[in-house]
Amino acid sequence: MNTALLLEYGWVLLVLIALEGILAADNALVISIMVKHLPEKERKKALFYGLAGAFVFRFASLFIISYLANVWYVQAIGAAYLIYISLNHLIKRLFVKKEVHMKRAAKKQEHFWVTVLKVELADIAFAVDAILAAVALAITLPATTLPNIGGLDGGQFLVILTGGIIGLVIMRFAASYFGNLLVKRPGLETAAFLIVGWVGIKLAVYTLSHPDIAVLEQTFPKSTMWKVIFWGILLTIAVLGWFLSKEKKMPEPGHA
């Protein structure tokens, strides 16, 4: 690969790591919330199964989606799914009352394996979410001389694989840090889901430019204009998410 190509791949990898990190932190937080009602010993076991499931489903999704990445209707479903995930979060954030969440938190204690099953289903949803977002980011990168893996260029596949692995490492070792950050700056979570929705729009643009659809010109997703628009809006969401999310004051030790 030449220098320009390496820089473009490196930049996408950095963005992907940041997105995967936030999604991985969300995944870890959801697992923690789902198992918190269990006794301590069972809670640790459920967390282990949850993290193991996250690893398995993330890699399974990567290899399945890589074979289908160039099928336009799979791209369309992926775009619709990512946009739905984003809108669903925003609607709940803006319109669902806090009392509803309180009632859910007060539900009866579940059996251990029922909880594990729900955790694994959540893992599947997060795995599909993360891999679709990664594919949408990587799929318009220039082709490399590496052999194809499934439906993806070898370079694109390696970027997604690297981002996914780093995301899982973040989930395992830094979930507490991201969890505290999301608690302190809740606007960052909303920004993350806005980015997911924007990536879904990027995948929709790629779908509409597919030769079998041809609503947009086939070269449009790779054009400088679209890249400037996409990255400009993505960076704007990230920066505004950071600066507009007010930092919550945490209670001092010894205070309620």
VONULUM-479571 format. One record per residue: residue in one letter; x, y, z of N, C-alpha, C in turn. Coordinates in pm, whole numbers, padded with zeros to 5 digits, always signed. Layout:
BEGIN
AXYZXYZXYZ
...
This chain:
BEGIN
M+00084-00120+00000+00000+00000+00000+00088+00125+00000
N+00046+00228-00075+00121+00353-00074+00085+00436+00050
T+00158+00546+00068+00141+00627+00189+00000+00683+00202
A-00054+00737+00090-00189+00796+00094-00292+00692+00134
L-00278+00570+00079-00373+00463+00111-00361+00423+00258
L-00238+00414+00308-00217+00380+00448-00277+00484+00541
L-00262+00612+00505-00318+00720+00586-00471+00711+00590
E-00533+00683+00474-00678+00674+00468-00728+00556+00550
Y-00659+00441+00537-00697+00324+00615-00674+00349+00765
G-00563+00417+00797-00534+00444+00937-00637+00537+00999
W-00682+00638+00925-00781+00732+00976-00914+00662+01001
V-00956+00579+00905-01082+00504+00922-01070+00410+01042
L-00953+00349+01060-00933+00258+01174-00946+00333+01306
L-00891+00455+01315-00902+00534+01437-01047+00568+01469
V-01122+00609+01366-01264+00641+01386-01340+00516+01427
L-01307+00405+01362-01374+00278+01392-01346+00233+01535
I-01222+00251+01580-01187+00214+01718-01267+00297+01817
A-01280+00428+01788-01357+00515+01877-01503+00472+01882
L-01563+00445+01765-01703+00402+01760-01722+00267+01826
E-01632+00172+01794-01641+00039+01854-01623+00047+02005
G-01537+00138+02050-01515+00153+02194-01640+00197+02265
I-01711+00294+02208-01834+00344+02271-01942+00236+02267
L-01956+00168+02152-02056+00061+02141-02022-00056+02235
A-01892-00086+02248-01849-00192+02339-01880-00154+02484
A-01858-00027+02518-01889+00019+02654-02038+00008+02680
D-02119+00047+02581-02264+00033+02595-02301-00113+02616
N-02240-00202+02538-02266-00346+02550-02234-00394+02692
A-02117-00353+02742-02077-00393+02877-02171-00337+02983
L-02214-00212+02964-02307-00152+03059-02441-00224+03061
V-02490-00258+02942-02617-00329+02933-02608-00465+03003
I-02497-00535+02979-02477-00664+03046-02478-00646+03198
S-02406-00545+03245-02397-00521+03389-02534-00492+03450
I-02614-00412+03379-02748-00379+03428-02837-00502+03431
M-02823-00588+03329-02910-00706+03318-02880-00811+03424
V-02757-00813+03474-02720-00919+03571-02711-00868+03714
K-02736-00739+03736-02711-00683+03868-02804-00738+03976
H-02920-00796+03937-03014-00849+04036-02971-00986+04088
L-02873-01048+04023-02830-01182+04064-02739-01176+04186
P-02732-01285+04263-02633-01293+04372-02492-01278+04316
E-02398-01233+04397-02264-01198+04349-02197-01310+04271
K-02204-01433+04322-02139-01545+04254-02199-01570+04117
E-02333-01569+04109-02399-01590+03981-02379-01470+03889
R-02369-01352+03948-02348-01231+03867-02215-01241+03792
K-02110-01287+03860-01979-01301+03795-01985-01403+03683
K-02057-01515+03707-02070-01616+03602-02146-01562+03482
A-02255-01486+03509-02335-01430+03401-02254-01328+03320
L-02172-01247+03390-02086-01152+03322-01986-01224+03232
F-01932-01338+03282-01838-01416+03202-01906-01468+03075
Y-02027-01524+03091-02100-01573+02974-02133-01459+02878
G-02166-01343+02935-02200-01228+02852-02082-01181+02768
L-01964-01171+02830-01845-01128+02757-01802-01233+02655
A-01813-01361+02694-01780-01469+02600-01874-01465+02479
G-02003-01443+02505-02099-01434+02397-02071-01316+02305
A-02027-01204+02365-01994-01086+02285-01880-01118+02188
F-01778-01189+02236-01667-01229+02150-01716-01318+02036
V-01791-01422+02070-01835-01520+01970-01924-01455+01865
F-02026-01381+01909-02121-01323+01814-02058-01213+01729
R-01962-01139+01787-01896-01033+01710-01818-01094+01593
F-01744-01202+01620-01667-01265+01513-01757-01338+01415
A-01862-01403+01465-01957-01471+01376-02022-01371+01281
S-02064-01256+01335-02126-01152+01253-02029-01101+01148
L-01904-01085+01186-01803-01036+01092-01791-01128+00971
F-01779-01258+00994-01759-01350+00883-01885-01368+00801
I-02003-01366+00864-02128-01380+00788-02152-01257+00703
I-02137-01138+00764-02165-01015+00691-02063-00992+00581
S-01938-01036+00601-01837-01015+00498-01873-01087+00369
Y-01940-01202+00379-01980-01275+00259-02100-01209+00190
L-02176-01130+00264-02297-01069+00208-02282-00919+00184
A-02162-00866+00210-02144-00721+00209-02173-00657+00074
N-02154-00732-00035-02174-00673-00168-02312-00700-00226
V-02400-00759-00148-02538-00782-00193-02620-00660-00153
W-02678-00592-00251-02737-00461-00225-02850-00465-00123
Y-02933-00571-00127-03045-00572-00034-03000-00601+00109
V-02884-00665+00125-02827-00680+00259-02778-00544+00308
Q-02716-00468+00217-02675-00332+00251-02796-00247+00291
A-02906-00264+00216-03028-00187+00246-03083-00222+00383
I-03085-00352+00415-03132-00396+00546-03041-00342+00655
G-02910-00347+00630-02814-00295+00726-02833-00146+00749
A-02854-00070+00641-02877+00074+00653-03003+00101+00735
A-03111+00029+00702-03238+00048+00773-03222+00012+00921
Y-03147-00095+00949-03128-00139+01087-03051-00035+01168
L-02942+00018+01110-02863+00117+01182-02942+00245+01206
I-03017+00288+01106-03099+00408+01122-03207+00383+01227
Y-03265+00262+01227-03366+00227+01328-03306+00231+01469
I-03187+00169+01485-03120+00169+01615-03101+00312+01666
S-03056+00399+01576-03032+00538+01613-03161+00609+01651
L-03262+00599+01565-03390+00668+01592-03458+00612+01716
N-03450+00480+01734-03513+00417+01850-03453+00471+01980
H-03321+00485+01982-03256+00539+02101-03297+00684+02124
L-03296+00764+02017-03328+00906+02031-03472+00927+02076
I-03564+00848+02019-03705+00860+02058-03724+00824+02205
K-03660+00715+02247-03670+00675+02388-03608+00782+02478
R-03497+00836+02432-03427+00938+02510-03512+01064+02528
L-03585+01099+02421-03658+01225+02422-03801+01212+02476
F-03866+01096+02450-04009+01088+02476-04051+00987+02583
V-03969+00883+02610-04008+00784+02709-03981+00838+02849
K-04079+00831+02934-04067+00886+03068-03974+00800+03154
K-03907+00865+03247-03815+00795+03335-03886+00692+03421
E-04014+00714+03451-04089+00621+03534-04098+00483+03470
V-04100+00479+03338-04107+00350+03267-03981+00270+03295
H-03866+00337+03291-03740+00269+03319-03734+00223+03465
M-03792+00301+03554-03794+00263+03695-03875+00135+03717
K-03987+00124+03645-04071+00004+03657-03997-00118+03605
R-03926-00101+03495-03849-00213+03441-03741-00257+03538
A-03681-00161+03605-03574-00194+03700-03629-00268+03822
A-03757-00248+03849-03818-00310+03967-03883-00445+03937
K-03856-00503+03820-03918-00631+03784-03869-00744+03875
K-03942-00853+03875-03909-00966+03962-03775-01028+03922
Q-03711-01087+04023-03584-01152+03998-03604-01271+03905
E-03515-01280+03805-03525-01384+03705-03431-01500+03739
H-03462-01615+03680-03374-01730+03693-03242-01701+03624
F-03134-01760+03674-03000-01735+03622-02992-01755+03471
W-03041-01870+03421-03027-01901+03279-03119-01816+03192
V-03229-01768+03247-03314-01674+03173-03239-01543+03153
T-03170-01500+03259-03090-01378+03249-02978-01395+03148
V-02910-01509+03152-02801-01535+03057-02853-01533+02914
L-02971-01593+02891-03029-01595+02757-03055-01452+02708
K-03108-01367+02795-03135-01228+02757-03005-01153+02729
V-02904-01183+02808-02773-01120+02785-02719-01159+02648
E-02731-01289+02614-02680-01335+02485-02758-01274+02369
L-02888-01256+02385-02968-01191+02280-02925-01046+02263
A-02895-00980+02375-02844-00844+02367-02709-00842+02297
D-02625-00942+02325-02495-00952+02259-02510-00964+02108
I-02608-01043+02064-02630-01060+01920-02666-00925+01857
A-02757-00853+01923-02799-00723+01870-02681-00627+01862
F-02599-00622+01966-02483-00533+01966-02379-00578+01863
A-02365-00710+01846-02268-00761+01748-02307-00719+01606
V-02435-00738+01573-02483-00698+01440-02469-00548+01422
D-02506-00473+01524-02496-00327+01522-02352-00284+01494
A-02257-00337+01571-02118-00295+01560-02056-00335+01426
I-02085-00457+01380-02024-00503+01255-02083-00430+01135
L-02215-00405+01136-02275-00329+01027-02217-00188+01021
A-02200-00126+01136-02139+00007+01139-01997+00002+01086
A-01922-00102+01123-01784-00116+01077-01778-00139+00926
V-01867-00226+00875-01871-00253+00732-01904-00126+00655
A-02001-00049+00707-02040+00076+00640-01925+00174+00633
L-01842+00177+00737-01728+00267+00738-01618+00220+00642
A-01595+00088+00639-01480+00036+00565-01508+00006+00418
I-01634-00011+00383-01666-00067+00252-01632+00027+00136
T-01625+00156+00161-01591+00250+00054-01443+00287+00052
L-01362+00222+00136-01218+00243+00130-01164+00190-00003
P-01059+00249-00056-01002+00201-00183-00958+00055-00172
A-00966-00016-00284-00924-00155-00287-00773-00167-00270
T-00731-00279-00212-00588-00306-00195-00548-00425-00281
T-00422-00462-00272-00374-00578-00347-00393-00707-00267
L-00447-00697-00148-00470-00815-00065-00586-00897-00121
P-00583-01030-00107-00693-01112-00159-00824-01086-00085
N-00935-01104-00156-01067-01085-00094-01093-01190+00012
I-01165-01151+00114-01214-01244+00217-01365-01231+00217
G-01434-01334+00169-01578-01325+00153-01611-01220+00049
G-01699-01129+00081-01738-01025-00013-01660-00897+00004
L-01555-00898+00088-01481-00777+00118-01338-00785+00067
D-01285-00670+00027-01143-00659-00001-01065-00696+00125
G-00950-00760+00108-00872-00805+00223-00834-00694+00318
G-00801-00576+00262-00766-00461+00346-00885-00413+00427
Q-01001-00405+00363-01123-00364+00433-01156-00462+00546
F-01144-00591+00515-01173-00694+00615-01081-00680+00736
L-00950-00655+00710-00854-00644+00820-00881-00522+00906
V-00926-00411+00844-00961-00292+00921-01078-00323+01014
I-01181-00391+00960-01298-00426+01041-01258-00523+01152
L-01177-00623+01117-01133-00721+01216-01053-00655+01327
T-00960-00567+01289-00878-00497+01389-00964-00410+01480
G-01055-00333+01419-01145-00249+01498-01230-00331+01592
G-01280-00446+01542-01363-00534+01626-01286-00592+01743
I-01163-00637+01717-01081-00694+01824-01050-00590+01930
I-01012-00470+01884-00981-00362+01979-01105-00324+02059
G-01220-00324+01991-01345-00296+02060-01373-00398+02170
L-01344-00525+02143-01365-00628+02244-01266-00614+02359
V-01143-00577+02328-01044-00553+02434-01089-00437+02523
I-01142-00332+02458-01194-00218+02533-01308-00263+02623
M-01396-00348+02569-01509-00398+02647-01460-00473+02771
R-01354-00551+02753-01305-00634+02862-01230-00554+02969
F-01145-00461+02926-01054-00397+03019-01087-00251+03053
A-01169-00185+02971-01192-00043+02997-01339-00006+03006
A-01426-00106+03024-01570-00079+03030-01604+00013+03147
S-01535-00003+03259-01566+00081+03376-01534+00228+03347
Y-01423+00251+03276-01386+00390+03244-01490+00454+03153
F-01527+00383+03045-01627+00438+02954-01762+00451+03023
G-01792+00355+03112-01918+00363+03184-01925+00489+03268
N-01816+00519+03339-01813+00642+03419-01821+00766+03331
L-01755+00760+03215-01757+00874+03123-01898+00899+03069
L-01969+00790+03035-02105+00805+02985-02199+00855+03095
V-02171+00816+03219-02252+00865+03331-02227+01014+03353
K-02099+01053+03345-02063+01193+03365-02110+01281+03249
R-02100+01227+03128-02141+01302+03008-02241+01219+02929
P-02367+01215+02971-02468+01132+02905-02491+01170+02759
G-02458+01294+02723-02474+01335+02584-02386+01258+02489
L-02277+01199+02539-02188+01121+02454-02257+00996+02399
E-02345+00937+02480-02418+00819+02434-02510+00857+02319
T-02579+00970+02332-02665+01017+02224-02583+01047+02099
A-02466+01107+02118-02378+01135+02005-02335+01006+01935
A-02307+00902+02014-02267+00773+01956-02378+00716+01868
F-02502+00725+01915-02612+00672+01836-02644+00760+01715
L-02617+00890+01726-02629+00977+01608-02527+00935+01502
I-02407+00902+01547-02304+00855+01454-02346+00724+01390
V-02406+00634+01469-02456+00508+01414-02559+00535+01304
G-02652+00629+01331-02752+00664+01231-02691+00726+01107
W-02590+00812+01126-02523+00875+01013-02447+00772+00930
V-02386+00674+00997-02319+00565+00926-02423+00483+00848
G-02543+00467+00906-02651+00400+00834-02688+00474+00707
I-02688+00607+00712-02715+00687+00593-02606+00667+00489
K-02481+00658+00537-02370+00632+00444-02390+00498+00373
L-02433+00396+00449-02459+00265+00389-02576+00273+00291
A-02675+00356+00323-02789+00376+00232-02743+00442+00102
V-02652+00539+00113-02596+00605-00006-02523+00503-00091
Y-02446+00417-00026-02373+00312-00099-02470+00217-00168
T-02582+00186-00099-02684+00098-00158-02748+00163-00280
L-02782+00290-00270-02849+00360-00379-02759+00378-00501
S-02628+00366-00480-02535+00377-00593-02498+00242-00652
H-02554+00134-00596-02528-00001-00649-02579-00010-00792
P-02506-00077-00881-02548-00086-01022-02689-00139-01042
D-02736-00226-00954-02871-00281-00967-02979-00182-00924
I-02941-00077-00854-03036+00026-00809-03020+00153-00892
A-02896+00204-00895-02858+00317-00981-02941+00443-00958
V-02984+00466-00833-03049+00593-00801-02945+00704-00796
L-02827+00672-00742-02713+00763-00743-02605+00708-00835
E-02516+00794-00879-02406+00749-00963-02316+00654-00885
Q-02265+00552-00953-02185+00450-00887-02059+00507-00822
T-02008+00617-00878-01886+00678-00826-01910+00774-00710
F-02037+00805-00680-02067+00908-00579-02012+00875-00440
P-02028+00752-00388-01977+00724-00252-01826+00742-00239
K-01753+00732-00351-01608+00747-00346-01563+00887-00384
S-01657+00976-00412-01623+01112-00455-01572+01194-00337
T-01489+01293-00370-01435+01381-00266-01546+01458-00196
M-01646+01501-00272-01756+01578-00214-01828+01499-00106
W-01862+01374-00136-01933+01292-00037-01846+01263+00084
K-01717+01237+00061-01627+01210+00174-01616+01331+00266
V-01608+01451+00208-01601+01574+00288-01730+01592+00368
I-01845+01568+00302-01974+01580+00370-01983+01479+00485
F-01952+01354+00454-01966+01248+00555-01877+01272+00676
W-01746+01291+00652-01653+01307+00764-01675+01439+00837
G-01715+01542+00764-01743+01671+00827-01857+01660+00927
I-01967+01595+00885-02083+01579+00974-02050+01485+01089
L-01977+01376+01059-01941+01282+01166-01857+01350+01274
L-01756+01425+01232-01671+01494+01328-01749+01601+01404
T-01842+01666+01334-01926+01768+01400-02010+01705+01511
I-02069+01589+01482-02149+01518+01584-02063+01483+01705
A-01941+01431+01677-01853+01390+01786-01811+01509+01872
V-01771+01619+01807-01725+01736+01880-01839+01800+01959
L-01954+01817+01894-02069+01876+01963-02116+01786+02077
G-02111+01653+02055-02150+01559+02160-02065+01576+02284
W-01935+01603+02262-01844+01621+02376-01870+01753+02448
F-01880+01860+02371-01891+01993+02433-02032+02025+02483
L-02135+01963+02423-02272+01993+02465-02321+01900+02576
S-02246+01791+02598-02286+01701+02706-02232+01757+02836
K-02322+01799+02921-02282+01860+03048-02227+01752+03142
E-02119+01784+03206-02059+01689+03299-02134+01691+03431
K-02183+01575+03469-02256+01565+03596-02160+01567+03713
K-02199+01635+03818-02118+01636+03939-02145+01509+04019
M-02039+01432+04042-02053+01308+04117-02051+01337+04266
P-02136+01266+04345-02138+01289+04490-02004+01256+04553
E-01964+01335+04649-01839+01313+04719-01847+01187+04806
P-01734+01118+04827-01735+00998+04913-01793+01030+05050
G-01882+00943+05095-01942+00960+05226-02074+01036+05221
H-02109+01087+05100-02236+01157+05084-02330+01073+05002
A-02461+01086+05025-02562+01008+04955-02581+01066+04818
